[in-house]
Amino acid sequence: MNKERYKEEYEEGSHLLWPSDKEDKITRQFYKDLSNISKNINYSKKKKLKFFEQVFRIIKGKGWG
């Protein structure tokens, strides 16, 4: 099914403009990619932070645990 953009009108006076299937697919992919990028950035920051915490512990003499 390949729906085009369409408008719905309601008795209360509200009008909704729905995206086409193609627009909807592109928008969903964009937000999925954005979410994945955000997760990767947060993961790498945590990994670097843990590395520096470990180095600091070794320097202070508290060992690996």
Long-range contacts (C-beta under 8 A, 24 or more apart in sequence): none
